[in-house]
Amino acid sequence: MTLSEVRKAAREGLKCYNCNLYSWEQAPGLPSSLTRCSRCRTLHYCSKECQEEHWVKVHKDQCQLLSRQSQPFMLCSKELVGKIDFMNIDLTVHDTQWCSVCKKDAEEGLAKPGNPRYGCHVTFSMPDWEEGPRTIPWGSKDLEEDIRTKLPFDIYKLEDLKSGAEKILWLLQALLFKLKVTKYPMARSQDRLSLIELRKVLQIARVKTWLVYMTVPRETSKLEYESSTTVVNILGQANYENIMTSVKMKSGVRNEFGLWDIFKLLSEFLLNSDVVACELASLDQLGLDEFPAEYRSVVEAARATASLTTRDSVVATLTPHLKPFIRVVELLCGGLQQRCSNCKEEITIGAVYYSVDDQKLPSLPFVTIGIVRKFCCTSKLCGKKVIAERKQDFRILHSLIRAMRAKFIGSFCDACFMVGKESHRCSGCLTKVYCSQDCLQKDWAVVHRKICARSKEEVRKVKEGRRGRKEEGKHRIEGWVDCHNKAFGKKSVMDKVVEKMEKM
């Protein structure tokens, strides 16, 4: 494919990112109707209003860094030409020759037993990524991805990453690097090939999160949700979970930190917790009385679990250096001393049950990971009951959250991106919905006062009123019910959940 063909194919999949952000219908005549930022030539917009709003909320902090930089030059006398070697050093781009962490790795010996440092894993984790000013998007197979290789945010330090999802990805990459340099004992030669596959998937997932940062406002629940959803989609498409569970370590051999155990635990956050936890968090403004009475205890327990907060505390603990696996389990449980969820016996947690371990229960007292958290003793009878209850609660919670988000689909606030119980439209342009007067006033002060009057002309952006939002919610719920019935047969959990909601 020639360069002109690549650019043509990429342009055919373009869209206005601001319209996408606020769930507006895309402008007719795409992509010819789009214009792009004249300075960085990276992001595209359908109108001046969209560009102005996105500039204030997202793009103004990134545009200059995304712009193509001119090559540096130096002036010197004719006598010195050819006698001096000039070297351009860009300290914002990783180079093993100048990286202080790489030098420290060589001095201390990263492979030494008990060394808790992750080391510099940039070259290992991102082998296909080459940062620097370029005009062609990095070699992505996704032609819709219009992303430069000179990024407007830090990608090297864990504490500087923009989302919890990417921080987990960074830690997983660091753990794979640590497994490599410490020559962690694998059961079979094919297991090392599986680790290479995992490394490739994690690299692609991280690159995709960067596009989210370029289009979604920072410090909003929307950023975390979009990042987590993007990562889960990439991991699912690449069959990440099956690859991970196929890896076998030599039995009887344990690392001081339990590297592979930590890797599996962190992966579970991405695979089975983060997206559902973000969806549940978007409903925080709704009281328990908004949920069917039969399911309120499940919702209350999930909210008390605070999965995202627990994930962030685990990441914070692992940020400077590695910690033993049992310390991570302690954070997950909120303390190792717990009571069995079935028989109420006092136990000391020593293992984790993963969602893929359907037929295998740990020999030690364990905790189930995920948004539904339960504890269990070593009794097989308790184990079967606890796992069955966990599965049932998760299915109910997952279906309930989807149904509630569908019901309130038109009530998502365009400022905080949370569901509002008493949402209302901007009376001036009718293109924005707010959950409260406070959110309206904040958005008005930031940018909406400048574009409100002009936005009236964009009929495709006008959002439904209260009655229209209610009807839209009903149609969305019907869609979810049909989807679940096709996947799981009639009278699925979603069917039962919707029946309870309709009786309220």
C-alpha positions, 0 to 999 in steps of 0.5 A: 500500500502506497503512502497516498493510499494509506492516507486515503484509507485513514481519512475515510474512517475519520470522525469528529471526536467532540461529537463522539464525546457527547454522543452527537450524530456525526455530520453528514458527508464525512470525511470531506466535511471535516477540518483538522487542527491547522497547527498539529494537523492531528485531530479532526472536527466538524465545526468551529464550535466543536473545535473550540470546545475540544480546544478548551477542554482537551487539545490546548494542552497537547497541540504544541507538543503534537506539532511537527518540530523543526530540526535543531541547528547550531552556528559555529565558525568556519574553522570549527566545521568538521572538527567538532561532532555535534550530537542532538540529545532529546531528553524527552525520548528514551535512550539507553545511552542516557537513561539513568535507570538503565545505568542503575540496572547495570550497576546493581544487577537487576537479576539478583534475588531479592532485588525489588526494582522493576528496572527500565523496561521501555526497550523490552515492553515497547519494541515496536514503538519509536518516539520522535517527530514523524508525519505518518501514524505509528505502524498501526493496523487500525487505519482510523487511528490518527496518532503521532509518535511524539506524544503530549504526555509522559509514558515512561514513569508510572506515577505520571500515567493518566489512567488506572488502566494504563498503570496496570498495563505498565506494571504488567509490562514491568513484571514480564520484564522482571520474569525475563531478566530473573529467568523465572522457571517455566514448565515448557518452552512454549510458555516463553513464547506465550509471554512474548505474545502477552508482551505484544498485546500489552504494547498495543493496549497501551498505544490505544489508551494514548488516543483516549487521552487525546480525545477525552477531558482529563480528571473525568470519570469518562477518561477512566471508563474509556481507557478501561473499555479500550483495554478490555476490547484489545485484550479480548480480541487478542485472546489475552486471558486464554494465553495467560491461563495456558502459561505454566510455571514449574511446580515447587519453585516460588519467587520471593515476590510471587511475580506470576501470581501478581501478574495474574491478579493485576490482569484480573482487574483489567479483564473482569473488574474495571469496566463494570466498576466504572459503569457502577460508579457512573450510577453513584448519584442514584440511591438504592431506592432506584434499584429493584428491592431484591437486588439492593443488597448486591449493589450495596455490597459492590459499592462497599467493595470499592473496586477502583479504590482498591485497585488504585491502592494496589497500584500505589503500593507497587509503584516504587518497588515490588512487594510480596504477593501476600502484601498485595492480597492483604490490600485486596482483602482489606486485611488477611483476617476475615470470615468465611462468607458461608459458614462465618468461620474466622480464617486467614486469607492465603490465596486468590480465586480467579474467575477462570479457575472454575474447576479448581479451588485453592487449598488455602482460605481464599478471596474471590477477586472482582467487583463481587468479593467473597471469602472462603475457608478450606471446606469444599462444601463452602467453596462450591457455595461461595463460588456459586453465589459469587457467579450469581451475584456477578451476573445479576450485578452485571445485567442490572448495571447494563439495564440501569445505564440503558434506562438512563442513557439520555441522562448522562451529564455532559460535564461530569459524565455521570447519570443524573436522577434529575437531568435537564437540558441547556434551555438555550441550545438543547444540545447538552444535558446536565445532572445539576445546576452546578455542572451547568454553571461550571461548563458554562464558565469553561466554554459553553457560554461562548458556543451555546447560541451558535449551537442552536443551528446544529439540529443533529446535536439537539438532545431529547427532552424528558419524555424522549429520554424515557422512550430512548431508555426503553428502546435501549433496554429492549435491545439489551434483552434481545441481545442477552436472549440470543446469547443465553436463551429466553429468560436470561438474567437480564430478562429477570432484572428488567421484569423487577425494574418494570414492577417498581 
